[in-house]
Amino acid sequence: MRSERRRAREAAMRALYQMDMSGCSPEWAVAFAVNDSADLDLPERARSYAVELVMGAVERIREIDEIMTGLSHDWAVSRMSPADRNIMRIAVWEMLYLKDVPVAAAIDEAVEIAKLYGTADSPRFVNGILGALAERIKDGQASAGEPVGGEEGDGEEAKGGAVGRDHGESYESGDTWS
């Protein structure tokens, strides 16, 4: 059985995917995903986490999409598969804004979800983009609210500064539920 947080991430991905495809509201999409996804069997804690993921990603979607565009080198977010981009939106939000989720755990979970919902190439693609962001975070080159990556002169240079999490934390931390 998949962990509670994995199932919450799957529900969040389904909600973001639904919003992407139909234009429905975040509230409707997340309510549908957490209440009508019987296969996920979400306890209350997982439901709350799914809501947090969706609302957090939606609140920062422009910023997250700019980060993904900057890291994907000539691959616009709109050209990415809907499953891949929404899996990565969740992971980027976790990586930048949730201190209790180790960066490596966010990446691993995104790759595992990409195996379930994406194409054969999705896990490698998701891992590449998120791995590049992890390196920027580790090096202090990624900041919440600022574009990451890109080529010199294209207006999307990486900017220094602290990211929205504690740089001193261990990515291998086992004391949080992932």
N, C-alpha and C positions, 0 to 999 in steps of 0.2 A: 504494500500500500504506500502511495506517495505521501510525503510529509504534509502537515497542515499548510505550511507556508508555500510549498510547491503548488498545492491545489488552489490556494488563494491567488497565487501568481497566474495560474491558468484561468481562473475566473476573471481576474483583472485584464488579462490579455483578450479574453472573449469579449469583455465589455468595451475595451478600446477598439477592437476589431469591428464590433457592431456599430460603434459611433463613426468609425472611418467609412464603413460601407453604406450606412443609412442616414447619417447626419442626425441621429437621435441625441437626446440630451444625456450628459454623463449620469445624471441621477437615474434615468430610466434604464440605461444600459447596465449600470452596475447592479441595480435592483433585480433586473432580469437575470444577469449572470450569476448572482449569488443565490437567488431564490429558486430559479428554474434549471439549475445545473445539477440535477439529482446525481449524476455520475461522479460529481466531485465530493459529495457528502461533506459539506462545509460546516464545521462547528462554529459557534458564535465568534470565537477569537479569529478564526480564519476569514470569516465574513467581514469582520471589522478591518482586518489587514487588507483584504481585497479592495474595500472602499477607500482606504487610505492610499493605496497604490494608484487607483484610478484618479481620484481627486488630485493627488499630488502631481501625477503625470500631466493631467489636463491643465492644471494651473501653470505649469512650466513648459507646455508643449512646444511653443516657439523656440524657447531656449534649448530644449532637448533636441529638437529637430536641427537647429543650427549646429549643435555639437556633433550630431551624427553626420550631417553633411560635411562638416570640416574634417572629419576622420575618414570618410568613405571615399575621398579622392575622386572627384568627377562622377559621383553616383548620388543623384538627388534623392532625398527621402521619398518623394513621390514616385520614383522609379523602383523603389524597394518593394518586395512583396508585402502585402498588408500584414501578414502574420509576422514576418521578420521585423518590420518597423515597430510594431506594437510590442513585441517581446523586448526589443531593445529600448523602447521608451520607458518601460517599467524598470529595466535593469539600470539604465542611466540615472533615472530618478533615485533608485536605491543607492547607487554608487555615490551620488553627489549629496544626498540629503538625509540618508538614514544612518546614523552612527552605529546602530545595533546590528547592521548587516555588513559583514566583512565584504570587501570588494570582490575577493575571489569567489565567495559564495554567490553573490549576485551574478557573476559571469557564469559560474557552473550551472546555476539554476536556469539561466536564460538559454544556455546551450542545450540542456536537457529538454526544455520546453520546445525549443526549435526542432529537436529530433521528432517530437510528437506532432507538431502543427505545421512545420515548414517543409521545404523540399529537401532533396538529398544534399544540396549545397548549403542549406540554411545554417546548420551548426557551425561550419567553418567560417561562414560570412559573419555570423553573430559574434563568434569568438574573436575574430580579427578586429572588428570595430570596437568591441568592449575591451579587448586586450590593449588596444592602442590608447583608449581612454584611461585604463588602469595605469599604464606607464606614465601618462601625463599627470595623473593624480599623484603617483609615487614621486615624480620629479618636481612636483609643485608647480607644474605648468598649466594646470586646469583649474579654472575658477567657476563656481556656480554663477551663472548669469553672464558669462562671457564666451564667445565662440572659441572653439578649439580646433587646431589643425589648419589645413589649407596651405596653399603655396604663397610664397612671399609676394606681396603686392596685390593680392586678390581681396583684401579687406577682411580676411578671416584668419589672421595670424593668431597663434596661441599667445595668450597674455598671461603674465605671471600673477601670482597671488594665491591665497589659500582657498582651497575648495571647501564646500559646505560640510566637511567632516573632519575628524581628528586624524591628522597625518601620522601620528605616533602609534596608532592602533595596529595590532598585528592582523594581517590578512588571514592568518591561520587560526584566529581565535575560535575556540570551540565552546565558549560560554554563552553564546547567543543561539537562539533557535533560528535556523535558516531553512 
